[in-house]
Amino acid sequence: MPEPGIGRRLDQPRVGRRRFEVDPDGFARFSERIARFLGTGRFLAIQTVIVVVWIALNLVAWSIQWAPYPFILLNLAFSTQAAYAAPLILLAQNRQDDRDRIALDEDRRRAERTKADTEFLARELAALRLAVGETASRDYLRGELEKLGDRLDDAVARSRGEDLPVDPGARKKMRRKER
């Protein structure tokens, strides 16, 4: 509060001072809607009807020709429309470019994550292949167990004093018969 007798201080802003502010995003959305409408067949049809009616009324009603030949007022209306339409269309294009840029950035990040995940999975798959390559297969284990069984059969037969067949296939046949 200023002291009595002393004017307002100029180095301090006024409290409660309001400025007219426009929401840039809201205005941009509004201009996009207008730009979309300007690019439709509906707008072109409406505009064509208005122009034809304008010209017809101006030619027929000689007494009240508000836009004498060459239709100066119609030309002014088109110029005004173009003067407003062009910046609105540019604003809509800029917003679309911003959306495209954001989408491109998101796609790039998603592609990087996918690439990193793919590389990780490839490394894991290679590690699994190496680990599986070092493990014994079912056929290898079966063969080793058969060899061990043959050696055990030989040892048991020797301990009993039996004659052993020389052919390993014959030994398998003997084992099958015993079971």
Backbone as ProteinMPNN parsed JSONL, in Angstrom:
{"seq_chain_A": "MPEPGIGRRLDQPRVGRRRFEVDPDGFARFSERIARFLGTGRFLAIQTVIVVVWIALNLVAWSIQWAPYPFILLNLAFSTQAAYAAPLILLAQNRQDDRDRIALDEDRRRAERTKADTEFLARELAALRLAVGETASRDYLRGELEKLGDRLDDAVARSRGEDLPVDPGARKKMRRKER", "coords_chain_A": {"N_chain_A": [[0.857, -1.172, 0.0], [0.694, 2.138, -0.932], [2.286, 4.919, 0.621], [0.56, 7.625, 2.262], [0.18, 10.497, 0.322], [2.284, 9.924, -1.299], [2.924, 8.841, -4.569], [2.11, 5.988, -6.638], [4.423, 3.271, -6.73], [6.758, 2.771, -9.272], [8.463, 0.699, -9.698], [7.387, -1.649, -8.934], [5.14, -4.264, -9.773], [1.685, -3.933, -10.658], [-0.875, -5.275, -8.637], [-3.257, -7.693, -9.414], [-3.563, -6.948, -12.007], [-4.76, -7.613, -15.125], [-4.212, -9.276, -18.151], [-5.147, -9.711, -21.526], [-5.218, -12.948, -22.461], [-4.566, -15.597, -24.672], [-5.238, -18.942, -25.1], [-2.793, -20.782, -26.519], [-2.821, -23.429, -27.451], [-5.529, -24.05, -27.528], [-6.434, -22.18, -29.426], [-4.992, -23.118, -31.592], [-6.143, -25.642, -31.945], [-8.717, -24.831, -32.67], [-8.134, -23.484, -35.071], [-7.231, -25.651, -36.556], [-9.599, -27.095, -36.879], [-11.021, -25.318, -38.49], [-9.321, -25.242, -40.728], [-9.501, -27.911, -41.53], [-12.187, -27.959, -42.267], [-12.158, -26.114, -44.378], [-10.928, -27.573, -46.301], [-12.719, -29.412, -47.288], [-15.15, -31.089, -49.401], [-17.694, -30.279, -48.869], [-17.441, -27.618, -47.959], [-16.51, -26.435, -50.337], [-18.73, -26.851, -51.987], [-20.71, -25.325, -50.652], [-19.527, -22.788, -50.82], [-19.479, -22.462, -53.61], [-22.219, -22.383, -54.197], [-22.941, -20.029, -52.837], [-21.411, -18.117, -54.251], [-22.492, -18.347, -56.855], [-25.156, -17.587, -56.367], [-24.687, -14.993, -55.435], [-23.548, -13.751, -57.724], [-25.673, -14.105, -59.529], [-27.78, -12.664, -58.273], [-26.624, -10.134, -58.296], [-26.379, -9.624, -61.021], [-29.018, -9.8, -61.936], [-30.553, -8.08, -60.345], [-30.475, -5.141, -61.214], [-30.915, -2.664, -60.18], [-30.053, -2.626, -57.513], [-27.3, -3.121, -57.444], [-24.826, -4.109, -55.586], [-22.229, -4.84, -55.869], [-20.733, -3.837, -58.396], [-19.901, -4.761, -61.806], [-16.524, -5.537, -62.206], [-17.448, -7.275, -60.089], [-16.407, -6.359, -57.516], [-16.768, -6.378, -54.709], [-17.201, -9.102, -54.218], [-14.748, -10.079, -54.99], [-13.209, -8.864, -53.001], [-14.227, -10.229, -50.776], [-13.331, -12.843, -51.317], [-10.542, -12.396, -51.21], [-10.231, -11.637, -48.556], [-11.037, -13.984, -47.311], [-9.007, -15.725, -48.225], [-6.823, -14.469, -47.07], [-7.195, -15.039, -44.392], [-7.461, -17.81, -44.401], [-5.048, -18.957, -45.344], [-2.972, -18.487, -43.277], [-4.211, -19.959, -41.218], [-4.279, -22.525, -42.247], [-1.533, -22.982, -42.476], [-0.841, -22.912, -39.749], [-2.233, -25.167, -38.864], [-0.834, -27.089, -40.317], [1.686, -26.823, -39.133], [1.124, -27.74, -36.556], [0.491, -30.363, -37.19], [2.958, -31.197, -38.148], [4.394, -31.064, -35.757], [3.085, -33.088, -34.297], [3.726, -35.248, -35.934], [6.505, -35.261, -35.643], [6.75, -35.898, -32.932], [5.573, -38.43, -32.946], [7.411, -39.71, -34.613], [9.716, -39.591, -33.022], [8.858, -41.225, -30.897], [8.513, -43.617, -32.3], [11.155, -44.05, -33.063], [12.389, -44.401, -30.551], [11.018, -46.699, -29.73], [11.875, -48.486, -31.695], [14.601, -48.573, -31.087], [14.473, -49.763, -28.542], [13.363, -52.212, -29.271], [15.389, -53.196, -30.895], [17.476, -53.408, -29.024], [16.324, -55.311, -27.312], [16.121, -57.45, -29.088], [18.816, -57.933, -29.665], [19.679, -58.691, -27.113], [18.149, -61.026, -26.749], [19.226, -62.554, -28.815], [21.843, -62.88, -27.911], [21.316, -64.362, -25.586], [20.168, -66.646, -26.72], [22.355, -67.623, -28.16], [24.045, -68.218, -26.016], [22.53, -70.246, -24.823], [22.594, -72.139, -26.853], [25.313, -72.791, -26.829], [25.463, -73.866, -24.254], [23.713, -76.045, -24.491], [25.03, -77.467, -26.408], [27.136, -78.498, -24.97], [25.978, -80.299, -23.29], [24.96, -83.685, -22.589], [23.5, -85.798, -25.011], [20.421, -87.648, -25.447], [20.746, -90.01, -26.914], [23.508, -90.37, -26.7], [23.767, -90.76, -23.932], [22.237, -93.112, -23.682], [23.803, -94.904, -25.17], [26.154, -94.884, -23.624], [25.183, -95.916, -21.23], [24.453, -98.462, -22.094], [26.985, -99.49, -22.74], [28.084, -99.469, -20.2], [26.332, -101.231, -18.973], [26.996, -103.544, -20.398], [29.592, -103.914, -19.548], [29.149, -104.367, -16.87], [27.614, -106.691, -17.031], [29.568, -108.376, -18.09], [31.354, -108.377, -15.966], [29.804, -109.552, -13.963], [29.289, -112.033, -15.119], [31.874, -113.052, -15.29], [32.463, -113.235, -12.638], [30.818, -115.315, -11.921], [31.83, -117.246, -13.418], [31.039, -117.826, -16.004], [30.837, -118.425, -19.581], [31.468, -115.894, -21.901], [29.733, -114.334, -24.607], [31.33, -113.194, -27.543], [30.377, -111.31, -29.334], [28.857, -108.127, -29.066], [26.145, -107.658, -29.74], [24.987, -110.114, -29.334], [25.128, -110.268, -26.628], [23.221, -108.364, -25.904], [20.923, -109.636, -26.755], [20.894, -111.764, -24.996], [20.483, -110.468, -22.569], [17.906, -109.473, -22.956], [16.428, -111.796, -23.048], [16.701, -112.632, -20.428], [15.138, -110.881, -19.051]], "CA_chain_A": [[0.0, 0.0, 0.0], [1.546, 3.331, -0.954], [2.118, 5.844, 1.753], [-0.252, 8.787, 1.895], [0.908, 11.625, -0.249], [3.292, 9.445, -2.251], [2.291, 8.139, -5.685], [2.434, 4.567, -6.799], [5.812, 2.971, -7.087], [6.833, 2.258, -10.633], [9.337, -0.466, -9.768], [6.634, -2.828, -8.5], [3.988, -4.489, -10.654], [0.36, -3.807, -10.064], [-1.506, -6.523, -8.254], [-4.572, -7.829, -9.999], [-3.572, -6.482, -13.384], [-5.094, -8.714, -16.011], [-3.977, -9.08, -19.579], [-5.894, -10.626, -22.384], [-4.362, -14.059, -22.851], [-5.209, -16.591, -25.513], [-4.64, -20.271, -24.975], [-2.259, -21.1, -27.849], [-3.236, -24.762, -27.87], [-6.951, -23.971, -27.874], [-6.538, -21.462, -30.698], [-4.466, -24.004, -32.635], [-7.171, -26.656, -32.212], [-9.785, -24.152, -33.404], [-7.676, -23.242, -36.447], [-7.207, -26.944, -37.248], [-10.962, -27.421, -37.289], [-11.361, -24.467, -39.636], [-8.532, -25.698, -41.875], [-10.101, -29.159, -42.008], [-13.447, -27.63, -42.947], [-11.851, -25.444, -45.642], [-10.447, -28.559, -47.269], [-13.729, -30.435, -47.573], [-16.038, -30.872, -50.531], [-18.867, -29.557, -48.363], [-17.129, -26.195, -47.998], [-16.461, -26.011, -51.737], [-20.101, -26.806, -52.5], [-21.367, -24.157, -50.045], [-18.928, -21.588, -51.397], [-19.928, -22.365, -55.0], [-23.622, -21.935, -54.174], [-22.955, -18.61, -52.437], [-20.877, -17.307, -55.354], [-23.473, -18.352, -57.952], [-26.288, -16.749, -55.939], [-24.179, -13.619, -55.392], [-23.429, -13.247, -59.1], [-27.018, -14.059, -60.112], [-28.496, -11.52, -57.701], [-25.976, -8.896, -58.716], [-26.678, -9.401, -62.438], [-30.455, -9.663, -62.146], [-31.07, -6.895, -59.641], [-29.682, -4.008, -61.71], [-31.132, -1.453, -59.379], [-29.315, -2.645, -56.239], [-25.997, -3.751, -57.671], [-23.923, -3.74, -54.493], [-20.869, -5.097, -56.323], [-20.796, -3.72, -59.847], [-18.919, -5.493, -62.598], [-16.241, -6.972, -62.168], [-17.76, -7.86, -58.789], [-15.326, -5.931, -56.63], [-17.048, -6.818, -53.347], [-16.964, -10.547, -54.194], [-13.297, -10.218, -55.025], [-12.742, -8.498, -51.662], [-14.581, -11.332, -49.87], [-12.39, -13.934, -51.569], [-9.222, -11.989, -50.724], [-10.262, -11.713, -47.09], [-11.063, -15.409, -46.962], [-7.668, -16.265, -48.475], [-5.896, -13.882, -46.096], [-7.353, -15.761, -43.128], [-7.338, -19.253, -44.582], [-3.65, -19.372, -45.511], [-2.281, -18.671, -41.994], [-4.836, -21.032, -40.442], [-3.805, -23.79, -42.816], [-0.13, -23.12, -42.068], [-0.832, -23.248, -38.329], [-2.64, -26.569, -38.772], [0.28, -27.903, -40.812], [2.732, -26.812, -38.115], [0.705, -28.656, -35.486], [0.619, -31.726, -37.706], [4.397, -31.484, -38.152], [4.782, -31.34, -34.369], [2.585, -34.422, -33.961], [4.526, -36.219, -36.688], [7.827, -35.296, -35.028], [6.614, -36.644, -31.673], [5.346, -39.83, -33.314], [8.671, -40.221, -35.134], [10.588, -39.808, -31.865], [8.369, -42.413, -30.196], [8.837, -44.777, -33.13], [12.606, -44.255, -32.986], [12.68, -44.994, -29.243], [10.483, -48.062, -29.74], [12.764, -49.287, -32.539], [15.838, -48.792, -30.325], [14.183, -50.766, -27.512], [13.186, -53.497, -29.944], [16.717, -53.644, -31.324], [18.202, -53.832, -27.828], [15.723, -56.568, -26.863], [16.489, -58.488, -30.052], [20.229, -58.264, -29.447], [19.751, -59.427, -25.854], [17.632, -62.371, -26.986], [20.193, -63.267, -29.661], [22.954, -63.295, -27.028], [20.818, -65.432, -24.719], [20.014, -67.832, -27.551], [23.704, -68.137, -28.427], [24.521, -68.834, -24.779], [21.806, -71.509, -24.655], [23.129, -73.101, -27.829], [26.6, -73.267, -26.316], [25.211, -74.721, -23.095], [23.1, -77.282, -24.962], [26.066, -78.207, -27.132], [28.015, -79.161, -24.004], [25.248, -81.314, -22.537], [24.9, -84.998, -23.218], [22.227, -86.064, -25.665], [19.747, -88.872, -25.013], [21.392, -91.148, -27.576], [24.839, -90.546, -26.106], [23.578, -91.373, -22.614], [21.769, -94.487, -23.886], [24.965, -95.699, -25.575], [27.064, -95.026, -22.486], [24.557, -96.845, -20.278], [24.574, -99.816, -22.654], [28.381, -99.926, -22.547], [28.259, -99.748, -18.771], [25.603, -102.48, -18.724], [27.791, -104.648, -20.944], [30.747, -104.139, -18.658], [28.633, -104.984, -15.642], [27.271, -108.078, -17.364], [30.83, -109.111, -18.206], [31.921, -108.555, -14.629], [28.965, -110.514, -13.246], [29.501, -113.336, -15.747], [33.207, -113.515, -14.9], [32.439, -113.626, -11.226], [30.116, -116.595, -11.863], [32.623, -118.19, -14.187], [30.323, -118.167, -17.222], [31.468, -118.055, -20.853], [30.867, -114.682, -22.453], [29.768, -114.227, -26.068], [32.239, -112.164, -28.01], [29.596, -110.304, -30.059], [28.027, -107.319, -28.162], [24.739, -107.837, -30.095], [24.538, -111.345, -28.682], [24.953, -109.943, -25.206], [21.941, -107.669, -25.775], [19.876, -110.647, -26.882], [20.889, -112.543, -23.741], [19.857, -109.62, -21.533], [16.473, -109.386, -23.226], [15.855, -113.07, -22.663], [16.677, -112.712, -18.971], [14.104, -109.991, -18.509]], "C_chain_A": [[0.899, 1.229, 0.0], [1.259, 4.23, 0.247], [1.278, 7.027, 1.312], [0.63, 9.903, 1.367], [1.954, 11.202, -1.263], [2.571, 8.643, -3.315], [2.682, 6.659, -5.717], [3.887, 4.398, -7.172], [5.84, 2.335, -8.464], [7.703, 1.011, -10.748], [8.64, -1.746, -9.296], [5.422, -3.005, -9.404], [2.674, -4.299, -9.911], [-0.198, -5.178, -9.736], [-2.89, -6.549, -8.895], [-4.657, -7.331, -11.43], [-3.777, -7.676, -14.306], [-4.8, -8.33, -17.45], [-4.811, -10.08, -20.341], [-4.936, -11.708, -22.855], [-5.177, -15.074, -23.64], [-4.467, -17.904, -25.308], [-4.125, -20.689, -26.356], [-2.724, -22.471, -28.348], [-4.706, -24.768, -28.271], [-7.162, -23.266, -29.202], [-6.06, -22.348, -31.845], [-5.475, -25.105, -32.964], [-8.317, -26.062, -33.031], [-9.373, -23.929, -34.858], [-7.575, -24.547, -37.232], [-8.596, -27.333, -37.723], [-11.382, -26.594, -38.504], [-10.617, -24.939, -40.882], [-9.081, -27.012, -42.43], [-11.384, -28.889, -42.781], [-13.184, -26.98, -44.299], [-11.405, -26.432, -46.717], [-11.464, -29.618, -47.625], [-14.537, -30.083, -48.821], [-17.282, -30.105, -50.107], [-18.634, -28.054, -48.42], [-17.132, -25.684, -49.432], [-17.861, -25.915, -52.337], [-20.837, -25.585, -51.956], [-20.841, -22.871, -50.675], [-19.398, -21.396, -52.844], [-21.372, -21.869, -55.067], [-23.688, -20.455, -53.828], [-22.481, -17.723, -53.58], [-21.877, -17.237, -56.505], [-24.666, -17.476, -57.591], [-25.878, -15.284, -55.937], [-24.158, -13.018, -56.8], [-24.813, -13.114, -59.734], [-27.798, -12.873, -59.58], [-27.92, -10.202, -58.193], [-26.269, -8.59, -60.183], [-28.158, -9.113, -62.667], [-30.979, -8.37, -61.531], [-30.225, -5.682, -60.022], [-29.814, -2.795, -60.794], [-30.324, -1.442, -58.08], [-27.963, -3.334, -56.394], [-25.023, -3.267, -56.598], [-22.464, -4.028, -54.831], [-20.876, -5.021, -57.839], [-19.658, -4.493, -60.514], [-17.569, -4.844, -62.446], [-16.378, -7.578, -60.763], [-16.651, -7.592, -57.765], [-15.557, -6.425, -55.203], [-16.829, -8.328, -53.197], [-15.47, -10.836, -54.19], [-12.696, -9.892, -53.656], [-13.049, -9.616, -50.656], [-13.628, -12.512, -50.056], [-10.994, -13.604, -51.047], [-9.155, -12.083, -49.207], [-10.257, -13.168, -46.636], [-9.678, -16.024, -47.138], [-6.666, -15.746, -47.457], [-6.0, -14.579, -44.743], [-7.095, -17.259, -43.274], [-5.878, -19.697, -44.647], [-2.925, -19.502, -44.172], [-2.893, -19.783, -41.134], [-4.379, -22.399, -40.945], [-2.349, -24.029, -42.436], [-0.019, -23.511, -40.595], [-1.221, -24.714, -38.138], [-1.526, -27.492, -39.253], [1.414, -27.954, -39.792], [2.379, -27.752, -36.958], [0.834, -30.104, -35.941], [2.083, -32.13, -37.763], [4.885, -31.805, -36.745], [4.315, -32.73, -33.946], [3.394, -35.495, -34.675], [5.915, -36.37, -36.072], [7.788, -36.103, -33.722], [6.42, -38.129, -31.972], [6.633, -40.461, -33.837], [9.647, -40.502, -33.996], [10.166, -41.053, -31.091], [8.678, -43.678, -30.984], [10.325, -45.093, -33.066], [12.983, -44.903, -31.645], [12.202, -46.444, -29.18], [11.379, -48.982, -30.562], [14.084, -49.572, -31.819], [15.628, -49.843, -29.244], [14.04, -52.145, -28.13], [14.527, -54.06, -30.382], [17.52, -54.151, -30.132], [17.652, -55.16, -27.31], [16.11, -57.718, -27.785], [17.937, -58.911, -29.874], [20.407, -59.062, -28.166], [19.288, -60.867, -26.058], [18.586, -63.194, -27.852], [21.38, -63.748, -28.823], [22.524, -64.443, -26.125], [20.677, -66.73, -25.499], [21.373, -68.453, -27.873], [24.265, -68.824, -27.186], [23.82, -70.168, -24.532], [22.307, -72.569, -25.627], [24.472, -73.662, -27.363], [26.395, -74.218, -25.148], [24.618, -76.054, -23.528], [24.133, -78.124, -25.71], [26.979, -78.97, -26.194], [27.284, -80.228, -23.202], [25.182, -82.611, -23.325], [23.524, -85.199, -23.836], [21.659, -87.395, -25.147], [20.426, -90.105, -25.631], [22.768, -91.421, -27.0], [24.712, -91.236, -24.755], [23.134, -92.836, -22.736], [22.949, -95.385, -24.266], [25.93, -95.929, -24.426], [26.502, -95.995, -21.454], [24.631, -98.283, -20.792], [25.988, -100.35, -22.492], [28.626, -100.303, -21.096], [27.533, -101.038, -18.4], [26.375, -103.689, -19.228], [28.962, -104.951, -20.025], [30.304, -104.785, -17.353], [28.268, -106.445, -15.883], [28.527, -108.929, -17.469], [31.404, -109.394, -16.821], [31.123, -109.589, -13.835], [29.203, -111.92, -13.81], [30.863, -113.894, -15.363], [33.201, -113.983, -13.455], [31.724, -114.967, -11.045], [30.887, -117.668, -12.627], [31.938, -118.633, -15.456], [31.133, -117.767, -18.441], [30.719, -116.872, -21.437], [30.87, -114.733, -23.964], [30.648, -113.039, -26.474], [31.468, -111.012, -28.656], [28.731, -109.5, -29.082], [26.554, -107.444, -28.472], [24.166, -109.086, -29.435], [24.312, -111.103, -27.202], [23.609, -109.261, -24.981], [20.798, -108.661, -25.843], [19.747, -111.46, -25.603], [20.194, -111.736, -22.641], [18.355, -109.552, -21.725], [15.766, -110.683, -22.806], [15.735, -113.196, -21.148], [15.564, -111.886, -18.382], [12.791, -110.573, -18.731]], "O_chain_A": [[1.781, 1.346, 0.851], [0.153, 4.275, 0.787], [1.277, 7.396, 0.137], [1.692, 10.197, 1.917], [2.461, 12.037, -2.012], [1.693, 7.842, -2.995], [3.483, 6.181, -4.913], [4.495, 5.245, -7.827], [5.03, 1.461, -8.773], [7.687, 0.337, -11.778], [9.257, -2.811, -9.269], [4.755, -2.034, -9.762], [2.586, -4.485, -8.698], [-0.004, -6.131, -10.49], [-3.6, -5.543, -8.909], [-5.746, -7.302, -12.004], [-3.019, -8.644, -14.248], [-5.095, -7.222, -17.898], [-5.132, -11.16, -19.845], [-3.965, -11.429, -23.558], [-6.327, -15.366, -23.31], [-3.237, -17.959, -25.339], [-4.92, -20.927, -27.265], [-2.988, -22.644, -29.538], [-5.084, -25.418, -29.246], [-7.975, -23.703, -30.017], [-6.639, -22.338, -32.931], [-5.644, -25.462, -34.13], [-8.824, -26.692, -33.959], [-10.166, -24.156, -35.772], [-7.806, -24.559, -38.441], [-8.76, -27.84, -38.833], [-12.016, -27.105, -39.427], [-11.2, -25.029, -41.962], [-9.125, -27.209, -43.645], [-11.641, -29.506, -43.814], [-13.896, -27.254, -45.265], [-11.501, -26.143, -47.91], [-11.103, -30.636, -48.214], [-14.594, -28.925, -49.235], [-17.859, -29.364, -50.902], [-19.498, -27.299, -48.866], [-17.691, -24.625, -49.715], [-18.144, -24.999, -53.11], [-21.513, -24.883, -52.708], [-21.613, -21.977, -51.021], [-19.683, -20.27, -53.252], [-21.704, -21.029, -55.903], [-24.424, -19.705, -54.47], [-23.087, -16.686, -53.85], [-22.085, -16.164, -57.071], [-25.138, -16.702, -58.425], [-26.638, -14.426, -56.386], [-24.678, -11.927, -57.034], [-25.095, -12.12, -60.403], [-28.418, -12.146, -60.356], [-28.663, -9.261, -58.475], [-26.394, -7.423, -60.555], [-28.509, -8.276, -63.499], [-31.765, -7.655, -62.152], [-29.366, -5.248, -59.254], [-28.884, -1.998, -60.674], [-29.95, -0.375, -57.595], [-27.552, -4.075, -55.501], [-24.47, -2.17, -56.686], [-21.561, -3.523, -54.164], [-21.013, -6.048, -58.504], [-18.638, -4.823, -59.909], [-17.498, -3.621, -62.562], [-15.499, -8.315, -60.316], [-16.047, -8.521, -57.23], [-14.606, -6.853, -54.55], [-16.33, -8.782, -52.168], [-14.994, -11.721, -53.479], [-11.775, -10.573, -53.206], [-12.229, -9.915, -49.787], [-13.171, -13.109, -49.081], [-10.331, -14.479, -50.488], [-8.164, -12.544, -48.641], [-9.556, -13.532, -45.692], [-9.227, -16.775, -46.273], [-5.77, -16.474, -47.027], [-5.005, -14.697, -44.027], [-6.568, -17.894, -42.36], [-5.518, -20.716, -44.059], [-2.306, -20.538, -43.932], [-2.176, -20.47, -40.407], [-4.127, -23.31, -40.157], [-1.969, -25.154, -42.109], [0.807, -24.35, -40.236], [-0.607, -25.421, -37.339], [-1.298, -28.552, -38.67], [2.034, -29.001, -39.603], [3.239, -28.47, -36.448], [1.24, -30.97, -35.166], [2.422, -33.274, -37.463], [5.696, -32.712, -36.559], [5.065, -33.468, -33.308], [3.711, -36.532, -34.091], [6.442, -37.479, -35.987], [8.692, -36.893, -33.448], [7.03, -38.982, -31.328], [6.918, -41.621, -33.539], [10.329, -41.527, -33.998], [11.011, -41.845, -30.675], [9.062, -44.696, -30.406], [10.716, -46.259, -33.02], [13.79, -45.831, -31.602], [12.894, -47.31, -28.646], [11.618, -50.126, -30.175], [14.627, -50.672, -31.923], [16.478, -50.709, -29.039], [14.532, -53.133, -27.583], [14.775, -55.259, -30.255], [18.168, -55.195, -30.211], [18.419, -56.038, -26.913], [16.393, -58.825, -27.325], [18.254, -60.1, -29.924], [21.196, -60.006, -28.128], [19.938, -61.81, -25.605], [18.733, -64.397, -27.641], [21.863, -64.867, -28.994], [23.282, -65.391, -25.92], [21.028, -67.797, -24.996], [21.518, -69.675, -27.858], [24.887, -69.882, -27.285], [24.453, -71.122, -24.079], [22.432, -73.743, -25.276], [24.733, -74.858, -27.488], [27.062, -75.249, -25.053], [24.987, -77.094, -22.983], [24.105, -79.353, -25.645], [27.544, -79.992, -26.584], [27.93, -80.998, -22.491], [25.325, -82.633, -24.548], [22.509, -84.815, -23.254], [22.359, -88.163, -24.487], [20.648, -91.108, -24.954], [23.153, -92.578, -26.83], [25.449, -92.176, -24.458], [23.599, -93.694, -21.986], [23.08, -96.494, -23.749], [26.463, -97.026, -24.263], [27.237, -96.794, -20.873], [24.846, -99.213, -20.015], [26.181, -101.516, -22.15], [29.277, -101.303, -20.793], [28.039, -101.841, -17.617], [26.409, -104.731, -18.574], [29.277, -106.111, -19.761], [30.996, -105.64, -16.802], [28.562, -107.319, -15.068], [28.556, -110.066, -16.998], [31.874, -110.496, -16.539], [31.7, -110.407, -13.119], [29.307, -112.885, -13.052], [30.991, -115.097, -15.132], [33.833, -114.976, -13.095], [32.013, -115.684, -10.087], [30.612, -118.86, -12.486], [32.223, -119.723, -15.952], [32.0, -116.896, -18.37], [29.488, -116.852, -21.463], [31.87, -115.123, -24.567], [30.68, -112.013, -25.795], [31.872, -109.856, -28.533], [27.948, -110.091, -28.338], [25.745, -107.348, -27.549], [23.004, -109.109, -29.03], [23.402, -111.675, -26.602], [22.928, -109.536, -23.993], [19.824, -108.557, -25.097], [18.644, -111.802, -25.176], [19.402, -112.283, -21.873], [17.607, -109.571, -20.747], [14.653, -110.658, -22.28], [14.784, -113.793, -20.643], [15.093, -112.191, -17.287], [11.781, -109.981, -18.35]]}, "name": "protein", "num_of_chains": 1, "seq": "MPEPGIGRRLDQPRVGRRRFEVDPDGFARFSERIARFLGTGRFLAIQTVIVVVWIALNLVAWSIQWAPYPFILLNLAFSTQAAYAAPLILLAQNRQDDRDRIALDEDRRRAERTKADTEFLARELAALRLAVGETASRDYLRGELEKLGDRLDDAVARSRGEDLPVDPGARKKMRRKER"}
